[in-house]
Amino acid sequence: MTTARPNSVYQHCSSCARANLPGGLRCVYCGNRFPTKAAKPVVAPAIPAQSKARRGGILGSLAILVAKIKAALVFLKFGSILLTLSTMLVAYKFYAYFYGWKFGLGILLSIFVHEMGHVYVNRAKGLKSSSPIFLPLMGAVIFLKGFPDDPAIQSEAGAGGPVAGAFGALFCLLVGFITHNPFWYGLANFGFLINLFNLTPFPPLDGSHISTVFSPRQWNFALITLLLFVIKFPTPILWGVLIIGFVIRLGIGDNRRYLLAAPEVRTRMTALYIALCIVLSLGFQATVSARFGAYAASSKGTVVVQHAQIRQRNSMANNAPSKFHHPKVDLAIPFVLGGMAVGLWFVVSGVLARAVRRPVLSRILLLPIGILLANAVYLAFMITVPNPTNVEYSMVIMELPMGAAALFYALWSVFHRDNQTAPVSYSELVGRSVLWGTAVSVIMAYAYNNIGILVTPILAITICLVMLRWLPYAMFAGSCLVGADFERAAHYAEIALRHAPPPENERTLITCLAVNYASKNMATACLTEVERARRLPGRSFQDEVCLILEVRSWIYSEQYDKAIVGIENLLKFQSRSTLMAAQVLLANLARYRGWLDDAEARIRMLLTWKSVQALPGATKLKLDLVATLVDSGQLEKAQAEIAALKRASLEASDRRRMNLLEAEIEVALGRVSSALEIIDQLPRQESGLEERFRLARLQDTIRLAEGRTFLEDLASSHPVEAWGKRAARLLLGEEELLSVGEPAISFEF
């Protein structure tokens, strides 16, 4: 394939002289097998013998002795221990100079406990790391000898330090509670401080390592939970952690590395991160207030108490009623702020129009106009009410933070316009900005314990839903599509399409339908939806997705020549994702053509790629490998792969397919009763054509009458699809196309 990326390594066929992507055992054009290269024996290099005459006499013996002593030191790791002790002494001199010898020693030990938590987890997980190296006034650092590939290990290693530091700070707090000594409160306060600061999700702090297993939903859950906590229990450092985490969450893309960690690990580390933030924040606040109380009882704390009293008097003075209080001024404030808020909505509309390169004038402008008219009616009603309360004012003032949040989202959309993988319509961005503003309003209502101020957000949401009824269903469809729940995504997409979305969103929703049909091996329906999507405006990314779906459909309908041409056109996109998609398509092509040895080789090669392991479809690729092994008669290998899959968490559809393949193995091994038990436990749900064919073939093999009925129905209802054709061939008694040289499964007893 000469149109592939220039940096790729190709396999050239000796028969047709065409270039193939690496990883296969056959030429995709002519089917000729590539010659296998014999492995070269590995020969250990010869070590020349060293004679005693060349050892150098006494000097040589001394050199050997010194080398042995040095090796012993390295073995005992005295070198790293001496480095740790020396840096600890240097750091202690700095801490003692600023805080005194006693408190300086406590700070040093707090940092040491934190770092030893990292060392303990690193050793338990098999990571080679250095001993702690202390940096004066900057804490300490540990260097890893090789970055962990598994994000779960990285996250747990990152959490080891804050967990150990939290226990150390709680121990100091307990001692301070028992002894009432302000020294221990101060030391506990420092421990809570440094460990809470380390939870900031910014490299190279520990929070960035813990958050490597966070999915987008877990990121959102953690940030919202911490926001709701910090509003009621404000801590300056936790506010900093939250703000930086929010910025990091907006700036990073979904690299899907978190999928390499098990779901239970992701949930556990998210809960641990939230618990650490809350406990350390509460501990920090508790030790600050307790330390002031301990200082008040001592002569050294009088200055601190005096400063606290001065701050309290200043706060009371600031909260005193103003002398310039006037009813007309109070009545004008809501009008001014309400006008500013409505003006912000017009600014948001202009910025969003710039984000999608569309004219500003649109019927979406009815949203801010509707809010403006509703507020005018509300204010007119409020003027007639004698002595309006602050709650009534706040209902109008609430629009100001709503508009600010919407403007923030609009600006973010402009800056990330080029990174969007799918086209976004103007109305969709307006609806999402309203949701942002509503979220801010809900948080403010929670902060002020006032549900009444949600009148304006509810009004905005109502107007948005009336004008954009398709938007919630489109958002649900996109969320399900990301989670590889194609059937639910197609269900929500069909509902959204009934409400006439814009062309950009219509193409995305139709693509959801095509993906669902492709997951069920229904080539005709998938090609129909792809043709509908191609007639609508979109971006190159969606053209690539449509081409992938077309190639899959051609494979499912046994149009292999068209599929090969489509793969060649796909490689013209010159991207990493297209190369990976081409390899997956070639593996499917080989499996459908009956070249099972080539399909197995390609799938095993793909499963070694880290980028493939992080995809939601990695499980389906493993199930394809099991199906390939079952069809080629390699039952022991198939059982080993199934045993590995059982240890992982699977979706319901993947578990159904795995159980069906396990039933085929049982029948091939002659254990019909075990296969019948598995078949009876299969969930009754709509499945793809391949699963329907395999189940019908299995039932027909073990002499169940419904198997023959299902085969006839599959052959008559899907005569163009590959599995419908196979059902027809099976009914006629023809043999299936399987790999040359591999034993096929015999279902005869």
N, C-alpha and C positions, 0 to 999 in steps of 0.2 A: 504494500500500500504506500505508494510514493507521496501521498498527500499528508502523511502523519507528521508529527513534530520532528524537526531535523535532529534533535538530540537523542531520539529513540534508537535502540538497537534492533535490527530486523533479522528475521530468519528468511533466507532466500530458498525458494523451492527449486530443486534440481530438475523437475519436469517442466514446469511452466515458467520458471525464472522470475516469479513474482515475489515481492517482498511482503512478509507477514509480520504482524506484531509478535513479539516474543511471548513464550509461555506455553504454546501449544505443541502438540506432537504431529499435527497434520497441516497441510496447506488448505486454507479455507476455500481456495478456488478449484483445485483439482482433486483434493482429498489424498494426495500422495503423502506417505509418512516421511518425516524428516529422519535422517540417519542419527542414531543415538551415539553420543561420544562416550568412549570408554573412560572410566575414571583412572587417572594416573595414580600409581601407588606412591604413598608418602614415605619417603626415606629420611630417617633422622640423620642430620649432619654428623659426620665423624668428628670425634673430639680427640685431638692428638694427645698422646701420652706424654706426661711431664716427668722427665728423669730427675733423680735426686741431685745430680751434678749441677743442674741449672737453677736450684732453689736459692743460691746466693749465700750460703753459709749462715753466719750469725745474723747478719743484716736481713737476710731473707726470712729467717725464722722469726725475727722481731716484727717484720712486716706482716707475716701471716698471723702472729699473735694479736697485733693491733687490728687487723681485719676481722678476726674472730670476736674481739671485744666490741668492735663497732656493730657487727652483726647481732651480737647479744643485746646491745642497747636498742637497736632497731626492733628486735623481736619483742623486747619488753616495753617498747614504746616510751622509753625514758625521754627520748628527744622531744616528743610531743608534750609529755607531762612537764618537762622543764620549761618548754615554751609557754605552756598555760600558767605555770607558777610565776614565771618572770613577768608576764604581762599582767597577772593579777597584782603583783607587788607594785608595778608602775601605776596601775589604775588606782590602787589603794592609796598611794601617796597623793594623788589628785583629790580623791573623795575625802580623805582625812583633812586635807588643807582647807576645803570649802565647808565641810559639815562636821569636822571633829573626828577623832579616831574611832569613837564608839559607833556613831551613826554611819560613818564611812565604811566600817567593817560590815554593818548590817546591809548597806546598799550592795556591797560586793557579794555577800552571800545570797542576796535575793536574785541578783543577776546570775550567779552560779547555779542556783536551783533551776532557774528558767532554762539555761543552756543544757544542763544535765538531763532535763526532760527531753530535749531534742536528741541528745546523744543516746539515751536509753531506747527511744523509739527507732532511731536509725539502726542501732545494733540489732534490735528485735526484728526489723524488717529486712536485714541483710544489706543495708546501705553502708558503704565505706565512707566514713566522715572523719574529719580531723577533730582534735580536742578543741575546747573553747579557747579562742584568742580574745583577750580583753582589750578594748580600746578606751582610753581615758575619756570620761564624760560622754561616751557614746555607746556604752553597753559592751556587748561581746558579739562575736561572729563565729560561725562554724562553716567549714568548706566541705562540700560533698565531692567525693571522688567518683563522678559519674552521676548524671541527672537521672532520676527514676522515670522509666517509661510509663509505669502504671500511675495514673493520677490519684488512685485511692491511697497508694503508699505515700505519694507526695503530700496529700492532704493530711493523713494521719501523722506523718513526720512533722509537718508544720504545726499541728495542734499539740504536739507533745510538750513544747515549751510553755505556751499559755496555761495548759492544764496544770503542769507542775508548779508554775509561778502562782497560779490561783490558790492551790493548796498551801503553798508557802505563805502567801499573804493572809489566808484564813487562819493559819496557825499563829501568826503574829497577832492577829485580831483577837483570837481566843486568849492568848497570854496577856494581852493588854486588858481584856475584859476581866480576867481573874485578878491581875495585879494592880489595875488602875494606874498603870505607868504610862505617861504620854509618849515615852520613847517607842513602845511597841505599837501604839496607834500611828505614830509617824512612820514607822517602818512598814506597817501594813498598808498605809496610804500610798507609800512609794511603790510597793509591790503591785497593788491594784492599778496604779497609774501606768507603770511600764508595760504590764501585760495587756491592759486595755488599749494602749497605744499600738502595741504590736499586732492587734487584730485589725488594723487598717488594711483593707485589701489593695495595697499598693506595693509593687515589688521594691525591695526584697523582703518586706515585712511578712510576718507569719500569716496574716490574713489573706494575702495573695496566694499562698500555697494551700491554705484550707479551702479557699473558694474555687480551686481548680475542678472540683467534682460538682459544682453547682450547675444545674440546668437553668435555662432562662426562667422557668416557673419558680424554682427554688430560690434563685436570686431575688425575684420579685417578692416572694413570701418573706424572705429574711429581711429585706429592706423595709417592707411595710410593717412587719412586726416590730422591728427596732424603732421605726418612726412613731408608731403608736405608743411604745414604751417611753421614748425620750420626751414626748410631749407632756406626759404626766409626771415623769421623773427626770427632769432635764439635767444633763451632765455635759459640760463643754466638750470633753474629749470624745464622748460618744456621739455628739453632734458632728464632730470632725470626721469620725469613722463613717457615719451615715452619709455625709455629704460626699466624701471621696468615693465611697462605695457606689453612690448613685451616679457620679460622673463616670466611674469605671464601667458600670453596667451599661450606660448609654454609649460609651465610646467603643467597646469591644464588639466584635462580631460573634456570631454563633459558630465557633470552630468545632463543636461537637466532640471535643476531647473528653468531656464528662461522660460520654456514653461508654467509654472503656471501663468505667467503674460500675459495679453492680448497683441496682436501684436502692437496695437497703443501705449500702454504704453512702450513697448520696443523701438519703434521708437522715441517716445517723449523723453525718458530719454537718449538715445544715442545722439540725437540732442542737448539736454541740456548740456550733458557732454562736447561735442565738443565745443559748444558756450562758456561755462564757461572757458575752457582751453584757447581758443583764446582771449576772452575779458580780462581775468586776465593777460595773457602773454603780450598783447599789453599795458595794463594799467601799468604793472610793468616796461616795457621799457620806456614808455612815462614819467613816474614820475621820473625815474633815470636821463634821459636827462634834463627834466625840472628842476629837483632839482639842477643839476650842473649849469644851467643858473641862477637860483635864488641865488645860493651861490656866483656866480661871481660878482653880484651887491652888495654884503655885504663884510665887512672886515673879517668875520669869514670864508668865502669861498675861500680866496686866496690860502691857502695850497691845498685845493682840486683841484682848477683850475690848480695850478702848477703841481700837480701829473698827471692830465689829459693831460697837454701839454707835459710832459716828456714821457708818454706812446705813444702819437701821434708821437713824434720825433723818438722813438725807433721803432715804426711800420714802419715809412718811411725808416729808415735805414735798416731794415730787408728786405724790398722790393726793395732795390737798386740792380742794376745788379752786378753780381759777377765779380771779376777781373780775375778769372780763366776760363772765358767763352772761349770754343774752339769748332769749328764745328765738329771735329772728335768725341769729347766727347759727344756732343749732339746727333750725329748719332748713337753712340754705346748704348745710354741709352734705346731706344726702343727695340733693339735686346736683351739686358739683361733682361729687364722687360717682354718682350714677351716670352722669354724662361722660365722665372720663372712662368709665368701664365700657359703655356702649361704643365710644370712640375706639377703644382698644379692639373691639370685635371687628370693626372695619379695617383696622391695621392688620389684624390677623388674616382677614380675607385677602388683602393685597399681597401679603407675604406668601400665603399658600398658593395664590395664583402664580406667583413667580416660581415657586417650587415645581410646579407642573407645566410651566411655560404656557399658561392659558390666560385669556383676558379676564379681568377682575369682574366685569359685569356678568352676573349670572343669577339664576333664581336662588342660589344658595345665600345671596345677600338678604333674602327674606328672614334668615335666622337672626342676625343682629337687629333688623328692623322690627321683627316680632318682639324681641326682648325689649326694645326701646318703647314700643307702644304699650306693652304690658306694664312696664315700669311707670309710664306716664299715667296710666289709669290708676295704678296702685298709689302713686304719690298724690294724685288728685283726691283719692279717697282718704289718704292719711291726713291731708290738710284739714279736712272737715272734722276729723276726730280731735277733740280737745286733749291737750297734754299728751302728745305721742311719746311712747317709751323708746328706750334705746334698742329694744328688740326689733321694733318696727323699722327703725333706721337701718339696723344691721342687715335686714333682708335686702335692701337696695345696695348697701355698701359692699355686700358680699360679691357683687359682680366684678369689683376691681381685682381681687386675687384670681377670680375665674378667668378674666381676660388676660391677666399677666401669665398664668399657667398656659393658656392657649397660645399666647404669643411665643412663649419659650418653646413649645412643641413645634410651632410653625418655623421658627428659626432653625431648630434642630433638623427639621425636614429639608430645609434648603441646603444645609451643609452636608447632609447625607444623601442628597438627590442622586449623585453619581454611583453610590454604593447600593442602591436599591436593586434587588435581583428581579423584581417584577414591576410592571407599570402601576402607578397609583393615580387614581382620579382625584380631581379637585374636591368633589363632594366627600370622598372618603377621608381626605385629610381634614376637612372641616368637621366631620363627625368625630374623628379621633381627637381633634383639639377640644371639642366640647366635652368629651369624656375626660380628658386631662383636667380641664377646669372643674368639672364636677367632682373628680377625685380630690382635688385641693379643697373644695367646699366641704366635702364630707369630713375631711381631716380637721378643718377648722371648726366645724360643728362639734366634733369629738373633743377638740381642745377646749372650747368654751362651754361645753355641756349645754348646748342650745340647739335643739332640733328645728326651731322656727326659722333659722337662717338658711334652711335647705329649700325654701320656697322658690328662690330664683334658680338654683341648679335644676330642680325638678321641672321648672318651666322650660329651661333650655333643652333638657333631655327630651321632654315631650315634643317640642317643636322639631328637634332633630330626628326623632323616631318617626314622626308623621311624614317628614320630607325624605328620609333615607331609611325606608323600612327594610331594605335589603342588607344594610350594613351589618347589623348584629349577626345575621346568618352567615355572611361572608367572613366575618372574623372567626366564628365558630368553625367554619370549614377550613380556614387556614390553620387554625390551631390543631385540628384533627389531622390535617395533611402532614404537619411537622411531626406529629407523633405516630405516623405511619398507620393511622386508623382510616384507611381509604373509604370504607363503606360509610362511616358516619360523615366523613368529609363530603362525599357525593350527595348524601341526604341533605345536608345543610346547603350545599351548592345549588341543588334543585329548587329548594325553597327560595333562596336568594334570587335565582334567575326569574322567578315568577313576578318579581317586583321591579323589573326593568332597570337593572343597574347600568352605569356608564359602560361604554365599549371596553375600556381598559380593564375594569373589574369583571366584565362579562367574559373576557378571554381567560382570565385566571380561573373563574368558576367553571367554565367549560373544560379547562385543563384538568380540574379536579375530577370531573366525570370521566375523562379519558384515562386518567391514572387508575381509577377504580376498575374500569373495564379491563385495562391491561393487567391488573393484579389478579383478575379472574380468568385470564387467558382468552378473553373474548375479542378476537382481532377485528371483526367486522364493525362492532359497535365502537371500538376504540378509534378506528380509522375515520368513522363518521364524525366523531366529536373533534378529532384533530383537524379535519377539514373545516369544520365550523370555526374553530379557534384561529386557524390561519387567515381567515377572511377579516379578522378584527385587528386593530392596531396593537402593537406590542414591542418588546425589546428583543435583542439578540439572544438573551438568556432563554426567553420563552420559545424562540425559534429552535434553539438547541433541544429544549425539553420536548417539543413537538416532534422533532426528528427522531429522538430516542424512542418515543412512543410509536412512531411509524415503523421503525426497524423492528421493535418488539412484535408489533402486529404482523408484519411480514413473516417473521419467524414462526409465530403462532399459526399462520395460515400456510406454512411450508413453501413460501415464496423466497427461497434462499438466495437466488441471484439478486433480487431487489434488496434483500437485507444486506448483502455484501456491498452493494453500491451505496446504500444508506450509511453504512459504517465508514466507508471512505469519505463521504461528504461530511460526516460527523467530525472526523479527524481534522477537517479544514478549520475548525474553530480554534485549533492550536492552544488548548488549555489543559490543565492537569485533570479537571473534572471530565472532559471529553475522552481523554486517554483511558481513564478508569472506567467510564461508561462503555467505551468500545471493548475493553477486555471482558466486562460482564456480558455484553451482547454476544461476543464471540464464544464465550462459555455456553450460553444458552443455545446458540446456533449449533455448536458441536453436539450438545445433548439432544436436540430435536432431530438432528440428522442421523443420530445413532452412533456417533463417534465418541463413545463413552470414555475411552482412555484419554482422548484429547480434552474432553470436558472436565474430567477429574484433575488433570494437570493444571488447567487454567484456573479452576476454582481454588485449588490448593495454593497456587501462586497468589491469587487475589487475597486470600485470607491471611497471608503473611504481611500484607500492607497495613500499616497503622491507620492510614486514612480510610481504608475499607472497614477495619474493625470498629471505627468510631461512627459508622453509619447505622441508622435504624434498620436498613435492609441486610445487615451482616448475618442476622439469624436466618433470614430466608435463603441467603447464599449457602449457609451451612446445611440447611434442609435440602437444597438442590444437590449438594455433595452427597448427602445420605441417599437421595433418590437415585443418583448416578451409580453409587456403589451397590445399591439393591438391584438395579436393572442389569448391572454387569456381573452379578453373582458373587461379589465380594462381601459376604454376609458378616464375617468377623469384623472387618473394618467398619461396616455400617453400624454394627452393634456398639463398637467403641465410640463412634461419633454420637450416637444416640445417648449413650451414658454420659458423655460430656455435656450434651444439651440439657439433660435432665437436671444437672447441677446449676443451671442458669435459670433466670426468671424469663418465662416466655409469655407472649400474648396468647389469647384463647385460640385464634386461628392457627398460629404456629404450633401450639400444643396439639391441636386436632390433626394437623398434617403429620407431626412426628408420631403420634399414636397410630395413624394409618400406615405409615411406613414400617412401624414396629410389627403391626399385624401381618404385613406382607412377609416379613422375615420369619415370623412364626409359622406361616403357612409353608414357606419354602423349606423350613426345617422339619415339617411334618407334624407340628403341634397345632392341629386345627382347633381344638377346644380353647386353647389360650387365645388364638386369633379371634374366635367368636366372642369371647369375653371382652376383648378390646373393642371389637366392632359395636357391641351393644352399648358400651360406655361412651361412644363418640357423640358429642353434642350435635343435635339436629339444627343446623344452621346453613344458610346459603354459602356455598363454597365455589371455588374455581373449577374450570373444566377439567384440569389435570386431576384434582382430588376426586371429582365425580367419576372420571374414567377409572382411576385406580381402585376406588371403592367398588364400582360395578364389576370390574374385572376380577377383583378378589372374591366378591360374592358369587360370581358365576363360576369361579374355579372350585369353590367349596360346595357347589351344587345348590346354591340358593336361587329360587325362582326369580326373586326380585332383581338379581344381578343381570340376567338376560334382558329383563324389561328396561332397566336403566341404560344398558348399552344401546338398545334399539332407540330409546328416546334421545340419547345423546347423538347418535348417528343421524337421526332424522331432523332434529332441531338445530344442529350445528354442522351441516355437511361441508362447510368451507373451512372450518377450524381444524387444526392439526389433531386435536383429541377426538373430534367427531369422525375424522377420517380413520383414525386408529381404531375407534369403536366399530366402524363399518368393516375394516379389514379383519378385526378379531371375530366378528360375526360370520365372516366368510371363511374363517379358518386359516387366513394368511398369517405368516410369521412376522413379528415385529422386527424393525431394523435395529440391530444392536451392534456393538463394537466388535470389529474383527479381532479374533484371537482371545476374546473374553468369554467365559461361560455365562450363558443367560440363565435366568431362573426358570426352572421347570415346575409348573404347577400340577403335574400329573402325579398321581399316587399309585 
